[in-house]
Amino acid sequence: MNRRQLLALIGSLSAGVAVVNGTGAFTSVEADRDVSVEVASDANAYLSLSATGPNEPYTTVEDGQLGIDLTADNTSGISGGQGVNAEAITVFEDLFEIRNQGTQEAAVSATPLTFVDSESEDTLLVLVVPESDFPETTLSPGSAETYSLIVGAYSSDDTDTDGSTDDTITVMAEATS
């Protein structure tokens, strides 16, 4: 065997060993890592939902979740009121806020912004109104959007209105970057 054939044989063997043993890349990896998740109340979550301003007594916090209660059942600082006026529009300015307490800018919306109860001859209309952008706002970390509530209660025959609604507002946030 001459010298060239020996070098070619050694080179071929080296290439074969490299293919069999790999080149340092990997096909799969399995690794265990710690994951820590803590559930916080609405006020302390990365997307905070909290009462604000002088109308705070019209909100409730149950199991850490913010709610709005304009009924006789709400006893949190309301002195004797049992609901909104009939044949009137009632405004609750700056009732609650949504604050971005995370690390990324987020597009935030609350839906639905309108609730209507017209099952009887009476009509109850509830509007959830954001302070600035409508229907969606972009919140940078640390910034907030304040929401007000407008309630209209009307009767078809100008008598007392018996309307009521018990519904849910869904707050959605999605990182924009």
C-alpha positions as CSV (number, residue, x, y, z in Angstrom):
1,M,0.0,0.0,0.0
2,N,1.5,3.3,-1.0
3,R,1.5,6.4,1.0
4,R,-1.4,8.1,-0.8
5,Q,-3.7,5.1,-0.3
6,L,-2.8,4.9,3.4
7,L,-3.6,8.7,3.8
8,A,-6.9,8.2,2.0
9,L,-7.8,5.2,4.1
10,I,-7.0,7.1,7.3
11,G,-9.1,10.1,6.1
12,S,-12.0,7.9,5.2
13,L,-11.9,6.1,8.6
14,S,-11.8,9.5,10.4
15,A,-14.8,10.8,8.5
16,G,-16.7,7.6,9.2
17,V,-15.9,7.8,13.0
18,A,-17.1,11.5,12.9
19,V,-20.4,10.5,11.3
20,V,-21.0,7.7,13.7
21,N,-20.0,9.6,16.8
22,G,-21.6,12.9,15.7
23,T,-20.2,16.3,15.3
24,G,-21.2,17.9,18.6
25,A,-24.8,18.7,17.6
26,F,-27.7,16.9,19.4
27,T,-30.8,15.2,18.3
28,S,-32.7,15.5,21.6
29,V,-32.3,16.8,25.1
30,E,-34.4,16.2,28.2
31,A,-33.7,18.6,31.1
32,D,-35.7,19.3,34.3
33,R,-36.1,23.0,35.3
34,D,-38.0,24.7,38.1
35,V,-41.2,26.6,37.3
36,S,-42.8,28.9,39.9
37,V,-46.3,30.3,39.4
38,E,-48.2,32.2,42.0
39,V,-51.9,33.3,41.6
40,A,-52.5,36.8,42.8
41,S,-55.7,38.8,43.5
42,D,-56.9,41.1,40.8
43,A,-55.3,44.1,42.4
44,N,-51.9,42.4,42.6
45,A,-51.8,40.5,39.3
46,Y,-49.6,41.4,36.3
47,L,-52.8,42.8,34.8
48,S,-54.3,44.6,37.8
49,L,-58.1,45.2,38.1
50,S,-58.9,47.5,41.0
51,A,-61.5,50.0,42.2
52,T,-60.5,53.6,42.0
53,G,-61.8,57.0,43.0
54,P,-64.8,58.1,45.1
55,N,-67.1,55.4,43.5
56,E,-65.0,52.5,45.0
57,P,-67.9,51.5,47.3
58,Y,-69.9,50.4,44.3
59,T,-67.3,47.7,43.7
60,T,-66.7,44.5,45.5
61,V,-63.8,42.1,45.9
62,E,-64.7,38.4,46.4
63,D,-62.0,35.8,46.4
64,G,-59.6,38.4,45.2
65,Q,-61.7,39.2,42.1
66,L,-63.1,42.7,41.4
67,G,-66.8,43.0,40.8
68,I,-69.4,45.8,40.4
69,D,-72.4,45.8,42.6
70,L,-75.2,48.4,42.2
71,T,-77.8,46.4,44.1
72,A,-79.3,46.5,47.6
73,D,-77.0,43.5,48.4
74,N,-73.9,45.9,48.3
75,T,-73.3,47.1,51.9
76,S,-69.7,48.3,51.4
77,G,-70.0,51.9,52.5
78,I,-73.2,52.7,50.7
79,S,-75.7,54.3,53.0
80,G,-79.1,53.0,52.3
81,G,-79.1,53.0,48.5
82,Q,-80.7,50.0,46.8
83,G,-80.0,50.6,43.1
84,V,-80.1,53.2,40.4
85,N,-82.9,55.7,39.8
86,A,-85.8,54.8,37.4
87,E,-86.3,57.0,34.3
88,A,-82.8,58.4,34.7
89,I,-79.2,58.1,33.5
90,T,-76.8,57.4,36.4
91,V,-73.0,57.9,35.9
92,F,-70.3,56.3,38.0
93,E,-67.1,58.0,36.9
94,D,-63.7,56.4,37.4
95,L,-65.2,53.2,38.8
96,F,-62.3,50.9,38.2
97,E,-58.9,50.7,36.4
98,I,-57.0,48.2,34.5
99,R,-53.2,48.6,35.1
100,N,-50.3,46.8,33.3
101,Q,-48.0,45.6,36.1
102,G,-46.1,43.3,33.7
103,T,-42.9,43.9,31.8
104,Q,-44.3,44.2,28.2
105,E,-46.6,46.7,26.5
106,A,-50.1,45.2,26.1
107,A,-53.2,45.8,24.1
108,V,-56.1,45.7,26.6
109,S,-59.9,45.6,26.1
110,A,-62.9,45.0,28.2
111,T,-65.9,43.3,26.6
112,P,-68.8,43.6,26.2
113,L,-69.0,47.4,26.7
114,T,-72.8,47.3,26.6
115,F,-75.4,45.3,28.6
116,V,-79.0,45.6,27.8
117,D,-81.9,44.0,29.7
118,S,-85.2,44.4,27.9
119,E,-87.0,41.1,28.8
120,S,-89.9,43.0,30.3
121,E,-91.5,46.2,29.2
122,D,-88.7,48.0,31.0
123,T,-85.2,48.6,29.6
124,L,-82.0,48.7,31.5
125,L,-78.9,49.8,29.6
126,V,-75.4,49.6,31.1
127,L,-72.4,51.1,29.3
128,V,-68.8,50.4,30.3
129,V,-66.8,53.5,29.1
130,P,-63.0,53.6,28.9
131,E,-61.4,57.0,29.7
132,S,-59.2,57.3,26.6
133,D,-59.1,54.8,23.8
134,F,-62.1,52.9,22.6
135,P,-62.6,49.9,22.4
136,E,-59.0,48.8,23.0
137,T,-56.1,50.7,24.6
138,T,-52.3,50.0,24.6
139,L,-50.8,50.0,28.1
140,S,-47.1,50.3,28.7
141,P,-45.7,48.7,31.9
142,G,-47.0,50.8,34.9
143,S,-49.7,52.6,32.9
144,A,-53.5,52.2,33.5
145,E,-56.9,52.8,31.8
146,T,-59.8,54.0,33.9
147,Y,-63.3,52.9,33.2
148,S,-66.6,54.5,34.1
149,L,-70.1,53.1,34.1
150,I,-73.3,54.7,32.7
151,V,-76.6,53.2,33.6
152,G,-79.9,54.1,32.0
153,A,-83.2,52.7,33.4
154,Y,-86.4,53.3,31.4
155,S,-90.0,52.1,31.6
156,S,-92.4,51.9,28.7
157,D,-95.2,53.5,30.7
158,D,-93.2,56.0,32.8
159,T,-93.7,54.1,36.0
160,D,-91.0,52.5,38.2
161,T,-88.5,50.4,36.3
162,D,-88.0,46.8,37.4
163,G,-85.0,45.9,35.2
164,S,-81.9,44.2,36.4
165,T,-78.8,42.6,34.9
166,D,-76.3,40.1,36.2
167,D,-73.6,39.7,33.6
168,T,-69.8,39.4,33.2
169,I,-67.2,41.7,31.8
170,T,-64.2,40.0,30.1
171,V,-60.9,41.7,30.3
172,M,-58.3,40.7,27.6
173,A,-54.7,41.7,27.3
174,E,-52.2,40.7,24.6
175,A,-48.5,41.6,24.5
176,T,-47.8,43.9,21.5
177,S,-44.1,43.1,21.2
